[in-house]
């Protein structure tokens, strides 16, 4: 199975998606499975994992409805209130759906750089393994020290890092991101999505070689068995087409064996989420 491990769907509403500002104006429309399907098929990808873009239970329910009605959506990473006293009921309700694979919180937008270590949040994370759910870590490089402490608390919980922790590609900076990535990758229960790179580069002026140092770091740190390709479509389209995003990764991975490439383009995602 070949899988795009990270993309988004929405029916655009300026009140619900207020993070889509003027700089992201190209995203101010609906993006649904039918819009993505042609991109997947043209790259021989069999399906995708839809990831939350709003922190509401309503969106999680809607994404699961989309997944049930679409052959290309193999799973959903939704949002639940991990700090809620009602968390167990929320998880019981969503985890009954086999396409509910995991949970994400937009930690990158939290003002507290150590938000991941807050007591009530940690208590919520502790409940995920009981339901067989994964957790997507969405952070910036400044959050990496807290993320390392965070994953240390849960050696049996499956984690995946989104967007390489958004390194400062536009500035060409590697440290302290590299050191933080290497520390995080020491934990075998943490995986990483090769996603979100083009939006961290200088839009309109980047060239493919700017991504190589960052790809070198994550491949060395995580190895080819804990990496998975994700397009971050449609967000990626502010800086590059779906095909360009795919080709950046595919061309870099030509140095690896066909088995390793197959793992990154789907096999690892299938193992991580138990997909068949």
C-alpha positions, 0 to 999 in steps of 0.5 A: 500500500502506497500512502500519503501520510499527511494531508487536509480537507475542509469546506472553507469558512473564514470564521472557522479557518481564520488561520488562512490569512491573506498570504494563504489566500489560495487556500480559501476554497473547499478541498475535498477527496475528489480534488486530491484523488487525481494527485494520488493516482498520478503518483500511484498512491493508493490512499491518504491519511486526513489530518485535523485542521481545526480543534473541534469535535465537529471537524473530527466527526466530519472527517470520519464521515468523509473517510467512510464515504471515500475509498482514498481516505484510509484513516483520520487523525482528529482532534479531541480535548486531551485536557477534558474531564470528558476525554474518555467518552470522546475517545470511546465514541471516536475509537469505535470507528476503525478509520480513527487512527490518532489524535493531534493538537496544534501545540505550535500555536500554544504560547507556552513552550512547554505546553506538552508537559502540562499536567492535564495534557500529559494525563490525556496522552496517557489514555491514548494507548488504551484505545490503540491511538497514535499522537501527531506532534506538531511543533516548532524547533523551539519546542523540541527540548520539551518534546524530548521530555514529553516522549520520555514519559510514554515509552509505549505510546506511538508518536509521529513528528509532523513536518520535521518540527518545521526547521528554519529552512528559509534561513538555512539554519540547522542548529539547534534543530539538528541536535533536537531531532537527534535527541527525539529520534533516540526514542524508537516509539517516535517516527517522523513525516517527511512533510511540510518542507516547502512552506518553511522555505522561501516561497517562490525562490527556493531550489531543491538543494535547500532541502537536502541538509534537512533530509540528510538529518532526519534520514540519519536520525530516524532511519528509513523504517521510521519515516513516512511521506506526507504531502501536506496538501493543500497547504503545500500549494502556497509554495509548490504543487503536489507533484513538486512536493512528491518529486522532491522526496522521490528524487532524494530517496533515489539513493536508497533501495527500492524496499526502503523507498517503498517503506517511506512511501507507504509501508511504514505508514501501514505498519505505524497505523496497522493499516491493511 
